[in-house]
Amino acid sequence: MEHQTADLTPLQLSMKQSLGGARFRLINEMLYKSESDKALEMMRKDPNVFQEYHAGFRLQAQQWPTNPVSHYLSELSAFPKTTIIADLGCGDAALAKGLSPKGFRVLSFDLVADGEYVVEADVCKGLPLPGKEDGRGQVIDVVVFALSLMNLNWITSVREARRILKNDGELKIAEVTSRFTSVDNFVSLIESLGFRLNNKDDSNSYFMLLDFQKVRRSQVSSQQEWAEIELKAKKLLKPCEYKRR
């Protein structure tokens, strides 16, 4: 691939990048404006879509002043080596690749498996990890969502995070600041699922970093309440749209 790119003229390279950028923006829009099961179906039909999306994502990330994944790599490196981390919507599993050599156990989940680090899973519908909502059997110490609350039903992935987290476990969310319609309402909604906000870092103009801790009780106890939560959630995060450059 590098050899093919090297053989291109500047004009051909510019056209190739423009086409790749357009493809990335199309896939990005589809992911943010669909339910997770539809996104999984799309990836299963054509796994190359996943690779195309993350290739475009990496190009976008090069333009950012900082990357949330780099922040989490630094922060989590200081945790005890016994910490078990679940990276939900992990992309190319940068957390696992950075932390596993240091002795950490990182479980990485996304729509397409890579045969080495990433396990295929719809993180909104169910993770292949133990844990009951009444607080038994959990094994995960830290759950990370690094720019991965993407689908319309993103709130159900937070519910899954609570199910797999140990009591007092940590939930770390990094999101593009412009996606929030109300940060306060977003925090309140997450707390209603059985979390407590420990820290909010809005020092970066591009990203918001939110650290929560699992508490013993959720305020949601009925299907009707959960349906209301899902409706509220869809109004709290706007799709992340990348402009043509």
JOQUIUR-V441256 format. One record per helix or strand. SS is the DSSP state (A for helix, B for strand). FROM is the first residue (numbers start at 0). TO is the last residue. If there is no record, write none. Layout:
ss | from | to
SS | FROM | TO
SS | FROM | TO
//
This chain:
ss | from | to
A | 1 | 5
A | 9 | 31
A | 35 | 44
A | 47 | 60
A | 67 | 75
B | 83 | 87
A | 93 | 101
B | 104 | 109
B | 117 | 119
B | 131 | 131
B | 135 | 135
B | 139 | 145
A | 154 | 163
B | 164 | 175
A | 176 | 178
B | 179 | 179
A | 182 | 191
B | 194 | 200
B | 206 | 213
A | 222 | 233
B | 236 | 236
//
